[in-house]
Amino acid sequence: MLLFLRNFWPGTLWWILVMLLTLTPGNYFPKVSSFWNLFSPDKLIHLFIFGVLAYLLLSGSVKHFRDKGTRGIKTAPVLITLFTGILTELMQALLPIGREASIYDTIANFTGCFAGYYGFRILKNKNG
């Protein structure tokens, strides 16, 4: 259990931060109304936080399961990140927190997830 915590604490703390940021009442955040605003600061923040989440979960997974096969090691963190991206948007739609769900946020979440995945692969290959 201690080994699990040691390997996954950065990803777990970041996941908690993502949930707090995405479920905070949205009175202070600008609204994006069209596809052309997909690269607004709000969407870039979504891309960044979900990219970091994917990267940290992948990093912890590879450290924790280094003696196992690689498919599940990389698949589970990506699926957790994608699920979190969908979950946050559903919760924004369903909870009375002053936030609106957005397909553009979901696209940014998914893009961030895959950016984190490819960033992890590039850095892992570079560092051996």
PATILUM-361514 format. One record per residue (C-alpha): x, y negated, z. Coordinates in steps of 0.02 Angstrom, whole numbers, plus 50000, padded with zeros to 5 digits. Layout:
XYZ;...
This chain:
500005000050000;501414988050040;502214991349871;500554987549787;500404971049882;502194966349844;501934969149657;500214961549640;500174946949764;500614933649632;499254939649515;497994941449656;498314923849722;498214916749546;496564926149517;495854918149675;496434901049613;495624904149443;493984908749526;494054893249637;494464881649491;493154888749374;491774889349505;492064872249583;490604860449552;490894852249385;490444834249416;492234829049382;492584838449222;492314831449046;491064840348932;491524847548763;490124848048638;490854854548475;492094866648402;493244852348352;493504848148534;494134865748567;495874859048602;495324846148729;496254845648896;494864856248975;495104870248849;496994869448863;496824871449051;495734886949023;497034893748903;498434890449028;497614897749183;497044913549095;498724915449009;499614914549176;498354926749252;498664939549114;500544937249128;500574939349318;499434954649316;500464962649178;502064959049272;501384966849433;500694981749340;502334985649252;503294984249416;502054994949512;501815008649382;503535008549301;503655027649301;501975030349215;501455029049032;501355011548961;499605011048883;498575009549042;499884998649123;499574985148994;497744988448956;497044986649132;497774969249166;497164962848998;495424969949028;495374962549203;495844945549132;494544946648993;493214952249117;493674937749233;493484925749086;491734932249049;491264933349233;491724915249268;490654909049124;489174919949176;489324913749355;489384895749293;487774898949197;486874907649340;487444898749498;486824881449545;488564873649554;488384860049424;489404869249292;488844874749120;489394890549033;490204887648864;490654899148723;492134887548692;492754890548869;492594909148839;493594907648678;494934897748772;494934910848911;495174924948786;496504915348690;497434912148853;497334930548898;498114935848734;499404921848742;499904928248914;499994946048846;501094941248699;502154929848808;502424944448926;502914955848781;504134943148710;504974939948878;505014958448922;505834962848755;507054948448774;507554953548950;507564972148916;
